[in-house]
Amino acid sequence: MAKTMTARKLDPEVALQCLVGMDVGLLLIGARGEIRYMNPRAGEILEVHAEDVVDASVCDLLGLSQQGPLGSEGQVWRTFSMPHTQILAKHGEKELTLECRVFPLRSRSQGDGGVLLLEDISESAEELEFQRNIDRFSSIGNLSAVIAHEIRNPLTGIRTTIQLVQTKLPEDSALTEDLDDTIKELDRIEQFTTDLLQFERPKISELSQANINEVIEKVLSHVALRCSEMGIQVKSELGSDLPEIPLDSDAVRQALLNIVLNALDAMPEGGSLRVTSSTRRYRTRRAVEIAIADTGSGISPQVMEKIYDPFFTTRGTGGTGLGLSISLQIVKEHEGRIYVRNRSQGGVIFRLSFPVPEEIGE
């Protein structure tokens, strides 16, 4: 005769240990989307303390719109039912890609609230985005080097010939000014070929332990006068006690400068430039991160798809379109990541992530 299995009531202490030990974030939610309980894993993911968010709304905690499905009057809290859904949550200037699921605690009619499970899939989502950008132009890099070398060789001969002709002209010759203009154009081509070579393989010297804040401060010092002249307010919030990480400081400074200059170009009528640094713990790694945010007009979806493409520029004849491509390559050479998003309040935010070696302690 088969044994009849009966459900046993779980001891409250055992239940609590299960919640605390879960590797998935868990929140108990009230009838209007307010937080009743948060387990430690959810606190780690969202970088908050449970006691600071009890009774707060899920919507506010995740930086979402109250008019959305997770708002206090949202459909989710009427049914306490939501299948696996990816959500882009915001915590200050940081963004998290979360996979969420909601289900009721008991029956929908009893109004006992429900459970929100969340997992941080930012690392895998951002990795796919970064790799997609790298793949878009990896083959172009090899072609760029060939083109640059082939252009540089005849340029040297042309410049030498022009300078020789200048020495044979009378001092008051009208041709002298024309030849000077020609040399300036040659200089532009020379700079373009230099950028091509830098794009193909950014010059990365031997890495040495460095504090990223010092690199940031040099970049901001470099653009301080220009920001003042343009009416751009600079705000820097640099994290304290950041670990030193292996960097080519000069190369990273160039990568940051390219991004900052783009931000300034996006604010011709003035605005605000905000730069922050911090550490971030992912599931499989720890990173030092830099966020560069502007208050410009943002980037259209059509342009967003191309901003890292070599030779793509919105500055007309004022740029080669290689600045962000070079920045992407420099970050890649450091085994880092770079991401860009339009900000909900206007403008754009770039986030650069550099790995912290495992041997460096917390």
N, C-alpha and C positions, 0 to 999 in steps of 0.2 A: 504494500500500500504506500503510495507516494506521500512524502511528508509535505505538509502545508506550510509555506513560508509566510511568516507574519512580520510586518514592519515593526522595527524597534524604534522607540523615540530616542533621538540622538541627544546625548548629554550636552548641555549648553557650553561647557568648557571645551569639549571636543570640537563642537561646531565652531567656536571662536578660533581655536587653533587651526582649523581647516581654512577659515577665512584669512587669517594672518599669514599662513604659509602658501597661499595661492600665488602662482606665477602670472596671474592675470589680474588686471585692475578690476575691482568690484565696488560699486556704489549702491546702497539701498536708497531708493527714491520715493518721496512722498507723492501724494495725489496731484500736486501742481508742479512737479518737477523739482522739488526742493531736496537737498541732500540730507539724509538721516544718518548715514554711516559710510565711511570710506576705509577700505583695507589698506595696509602699508604699501602694496604694490601700486595701487592707484596714486597714492601720494608721491611715490618715486617718479612715476611717469609724468605727472602734472606738476611736480616740484612744489608741492604745497603740504601744509600740515593739516591733518584731519580736523583738529579743533578750530582751525581758522575758516573752514568752509561749511561746517554744519549749519543747516538752514539756508545756505546760499543756493541759488538756482544752478542747475546743471548748465544752463545756457550761458550764464555769466562766467562760470568757472572755465568753460571751454572757449570763451570769447566768441560766441555765436550770436546771431541776431535773434531777438525775442520774437520776431515775426516768423521765424523758421519753424520746422517741425519739432524742435526740442525746446521751443519757447514755452512759457508757463501755460499758454492756451493751446499748445500744439497738439496735433492729432496723436502723437506718441503717448501722451499722458492720459488720453481718453481710453486707450485700449491697452496701454502698457505692452505694446507689441511692435518690434522693429527688427527685421532680419539683419544679417551681417551687412553693415553699411560703413563705407569709408567716409570719415569726416576730417576736414582740415581745421584743427583746433589752434587757438592762439594763446600764448602765455607771454605777455609783454611783447618783445620783438621776435620771440621764437615762435616757430610754427611746428605743429605735430600732426602727422598723418596717423589717425587712429582708426582702428576697425572696431566698431561698436555693435552691440546687440542688446535689446531690451526685451524683458519678458515679465509677466506678472508674478507676484509672490504667491497669491492663491488664485481665486477666481476674479474675473474682471468686475463682477458686480459688487464685490465686497469692498472695493476701494482701499485695499490694504497697501497700495503702492506696488513697486516692482523693483527689479534688479537691472542695473546697467553694467554690462561687462565691456571692458575696453582693453585693447592691446595696442602698443606703440609699434606701428610698422613703418615709421619715418625712415629708418635706415634703409630698408629694402626699396621703398618708393623713391627716395632721393638717389639711391645708387642707380636705379634704372634710368632716372632722368639725367644724371650726370653721364652715364655711359652712352646714352643716346646722343648727347651733345658731342662727346668725344668721337663717336663713330661717324658723325655727320661730315667731318672734314679731315679725318686721319690720313686718307689717301692724298688729299690736297697738299699736305705738309711736305711730302717727298717731292712733288712737282714744284713747290715753291722754292725749294733749295736750288734745284736745277736752273729755274728761271733767274733767280737772284745772281747766281754765279755767272750765267751767260750775259746778263746785263752789265754787271760790274766790270768785266774785262774791257769792253769797248769804251765804257765811260771814262776809264783812266786815260786812254789814248786821246779821246776827244778833249778832255780837260787840258791835257798837256799841250795839244796843238793850239787851243785857244789862247792859253797863257803865252805860248811862244809868239803867236801873231801879235798879241798886245805889246810885247816888248819891241816890236818892229814898227809900231805906229807912232806918229808924232803925238806929243803930249796933249795937243788940242784937237786930236782927231775925234770926229763925231761918232766913229765906230766904237770907241772905248766904252762908252756907256752901254751900247748894244751888247758888246761882248761880256760886260759885267752882268747884265741881265741874263745872258745865256748861262753863265756860270752858276747863277742863283738857281736856275731851273735844273741844272745838272745836280746841284746840291739836294734839291727835292727828290730827284730820282735816286740819288745815293741813299737818302734817308729811307726811301721806300724799299730799296733792296735790303737795307739793314733790318728793317722791320720784317721783311720776308724771312730772312735767316733766323731772326729771333723767334718768329712764329713756328718755323719748322722744328727748331730745337732750342728753347730758351736756354741761355747760358746760366747754368746752375753750378756754382762752385761747391766746394766741400761744405757739408752741413755742419753747423756747430750749435751748441745749446744757446738759446736766446729767449728773451721775454718778448712776446708779441706786442706788448704795450709800448715798448720802446720804438718798435717799427712804426706803429700807428702814430705815435707822437711826432715822429720825423715827417710823416706824410702830411699831417695836419699843419705842422709848422711851415711846410713847403707851400701850402695853398692858403695860408692865413691872410696874406695881403690881398690876394685875389678875392677871397670870400668877403673881406671887409669892403672892397671896392664895389662888389656886386650886391651888397646888402644881404648877404647870406649869414645867418646865425649858426654857429658851430657848437654842437653839444656833444661832449664825449663822456661816456660812462664806462670807464675801464675797470674791469674786475680786479680785485686785490688778490694777492697770493696765487696768481696763475702759475702753473708749472712751466719751467723752461722746457722748450721742445726743440728738436733739430730743425734748423732753418738756414737757408741762404738769405740773410736779412736784406741784402740789396735787391735780390730778385723778388722777394715778397713785397718789399716796399714799392717796386715798380708795378706789381700786380694790383696792389691797393690803390696806388696813385691813378692808374688807368680807370679804375672804377669810380674814384672820387671825382676825377675830371669829367667823366660822363655825367655824374650827378650834378655838378655845377652847370654843365651845358644845358641840363634839363630845367634849370631855374634862372633864366635870363632876367626875370623881374624880381629876383630875390626869393628868399625862402629859408628853409632850415635844413641843415645837414646834421644827422645824428649818427654817431659811431659808438658802438658798444663792444666789449669783449667779455667773455665768460667761459666757463667750462661746462661741458654737457656729457652726461652719461647715456650711451646707447646700450642696447642689449649685449652687443659683442665688443664694444670699444668705448674709449673715452676720448674726448676731443676738446681742443681749444677753439672757440668760435668767435668770429668777428661779424658784426652786422653793420651795414652801411645803408642808411635810409635817407631819402630825400623827400621833399614835398612838391616835386614837379608834377607834370601832367600825366605821368605813368607811361606805360608801354602798350601799344595796341597789340592784339593777339597776332596780327600778321607780322609785326616787327619782332615780337617776343620769340617767335620760332626761328628767327635768323640772327639774333644779336651776337651769337658766338661764331657765326659763319665768317671766315676770312674774307676781307675786302668788302663786307657789308657795312655801310655807314649811312647815317641820316644827317650827316654834317656837310653834305655837298662836297666841295673841293677842299674842305677844311680838315679832312682826316683820311687815313688810309684804310680804315675799317679793320685794323688788326689789333687794336688795343685790347679788347675783351678776349679775342682769340688767344693773345699772348698771356693774358691773366689766367685764362683757363688752363693753358699748358703749364704755366709755372706752378699753379696749385696741384695739377696732376703729378708733376715731377716730385712734389712733396708728399705724394700719396694722400692728398687732401681732396676736398670736394667743394664745389661752388654752385650756389643756387640763386635764383632770382624770382621775385614775386611782385606783383602790384599790391600796394597796401590799400586796405579798405578805406582809410581816411585820405587817400590820395598819395601819389608818388610811388616810388619803387624802393624795395629793400633787396640788397645783395647780402647773402650770408656765405662766409667762407669757413670751412671746417678743416682743421689740421689735427692729425692723430697724435695722441699722447702715448709714447711707448709704454708697454706693459711694465717695464722695470721701474718706471717713475711712479712713486706711490701717490695715494690720494692726497 
